[in-house]
Amino acid sequence: MCKHAQQLGDQVRKFQELTYPHLTIVLSHALQCNVANDAAIPEKKVVKEVIHVIQSEFHSLITYEQKLVFPAILQLFDNKHNSKHTPDLDNLLMLTKSKEHKLHGYIGTLYAILQIEALQIHSGCESRVVSEFEKFFFPGKQTWNQSIADRINNCACFRKNMIQASGFHTTAQKTGNE
């Protein structure tokens, strides 16, 4: 296993053990806090709906990454991996980035709604969703995506295993032997 595997493994553990559980709690707390103000401030209903959408998309991303993306990427560093069972990394990363982009848009929408004057006094929990995603999730995902791009461009073992997993090596061998 190459030295870069440890770095990506550390990033995966940070997401799984720190970032994702922390943001899950922040989202749950935002949905539960200030219930007394919900009836008095109609905009709170819209805020809660947006947070529900964020929570749903976030949980979808977590499940997707934990079941497919993280194992596939870490598998590419394993010299003994079975390339027949490695998912298409390009498609996995494209879908992940799409989900991240959606989350960024939803967080922007939440931020814009929270700027309504009636909500500014009573939106501490909901505002925390925006600040925690901006502080932890988006920078962490940017670092992660840059690390993957760096591995693809600069890590020979990762690139070799990625090409093998894509099936190009089988086609090249068949073409060369025919």
N, C-alpha and C positions, 0 to 999 in steps of 0.2 A: 504494500500500500504506500502511496507517495505521501510526501510531507504535507501537501495541500489538503489531504483528506482530513487531517486533524483540525485544521482551521475551519473547514466547512462543517465538520462534525460539532465543533464548539458553537458555531452560529446556529445550527439546528437545535442543539440543546438549549441555547439561550431563548430561542423562539418558544420551544415546547415547555420549558420549565419556568420561564420568567415572563416574557412578553405576552404570550397568548393567555395564560391564566390571569395575569394582571388586568389586561384589557377586557377579558370576560367578566371579571368582577366589577370593573368600572362601568361597563354597559348595564349589568344587572342592577347595580346601585342606582344608576341614572333613571332606570325605569321605575324603581321603587320609591325614590325620594320625592319630597314635596307633593305628595298625593293630595294634601289638604288644599293646595293652591290650584289643582287641576280644574275644579269647578268654577273658581273665581276668575281664572285667566283662560279663555277659550284657546288661545294660541298654544297652551301646554299640550293639548290633544295632538296638534300637528307635530310638535317636538317629539312626543312619545312615539308617534307613527314613524317618524324618520329614524329614531333610535332603534325601533324594532327592525326596520329595513337594514340598518347598519349591522345590528346584531345577527340577523339572518345571513347576510352576505359574509360577515366575518366568520361565523361558524362554518359556513360552506367552505370558505378558503382554508380554515384550519383543518377540516376533515380531508379536503383534497390534498393539501400539502403533506399531512401526516401519513396518509395512506398511499399516495402515489409519488409526489414530487421529491420529498426528502429521501425516501428509500431508493428511488431511482438514481438520484444524484450521488448518494453515498455508495451505491452499488457500482457506479462507473469507476470508482477508485479501487475496487476490489479486483485484483488480477485474476481471481478464480471465478468471476461472475459469469452467469449463463446469459449470453447475449440474446437468446431466444425469448427471455422473459423480461427484458428491459424495455419499459415503455418509451415511446418517442419523446425524447427530452425537449426538442424544439416545440412541439405541440403543448406539452405540459407547462413549459415556461410561458408560452404565449397566453394560455388560459389563465395562469396565475397572474400575469401582468394585467390582464383584462379585469380580473377580480379586484386587484389592487387599485386600478384606475377607477372602477366603480366606487370602491370605498372612499377614495379621495374625493370624488364628486359628492357623495352622500355627506361626508364630513364638511365639505364646503357649503352644502345646502343647510346643514344643521347650524353652522356658524352664522350664515346669513339670517336664518330665522331667529337665532338668539340675539341678534342686534335690534330686534323690535323692542321699543321702550318698555312695554308692559312686562317683558320677560327678563330684562336686565337685572332686576332686583332678585327675582326668584328662580334663577337658572344656574346656580352654582354646580349642582350635580351634572346637569346637562352640558355646561361649559367645560367641565372636566373631561368629558368624552372627547371634545375637540382637542383640548390641550394635551391629553395623554396620547392620542393617536399621532398628533404632530410631534410630540417629544420622543415617543418610543417606536411606534409602528412604522411610520413612513421613513424615518432615517435608517431604521434597522433593515427594512426591505430594500432601500436604496443600496445599502452596503452589501446585502445579500446578492442582489442582482448584479452589482459590479464585480463581486467575487466570482460569480458564475461566469460572467463574461471574461474575466481575467483567466479563469481556469480553461475556458474554451480556447482562448487565444494564446496562452503561455504555458500550459501544462501538457507536456507530451503524453503522459500516461492517461490523463483524463480525455484528451482529444482522441487518442488511439482507441480507448475503450468506447467512447461515444460513437466513433465511426463503425467499430465492430458491432455495437448494439443496433445501429441503424440498418445493418444488413449489407452495407456497401462492400465489405470485405468478401462476402460470399459471392457477390456478383462479379467482383474483380477477379477472384480466383477462378470462377467458371469461365470467364471470358479469356483469361490467360491460358487456361488449360485446353481450350477448344481448338 
